[in-house]
């Protein structure tokens, strides 16, 4: 997978308003803003993301995904704009 394909996957499955993905084809690092994170704690947000890419993780197509930031759209705006 490419960073762009991981980005598109996360954006679609999480209804993300912002996604940034970096990586080398095996290990990826993501920052995600999604309204689906509203009211969730950090661990619940991370579980939601991992569950959204479970088929790719299980198949080995996506080897590793590290989550640098999982923010609501408002939190994203406060931190990055």
Secondary structure, DSSP 8 states (H G I E B T S, - for coil): --HHHHHHHHHHHHTEEEEEEEESSSEEEEEEEEGGGTT--HHHHHHHHHHHTHHHHHHTSS-EEEEEEEE-HHHHHHHH-
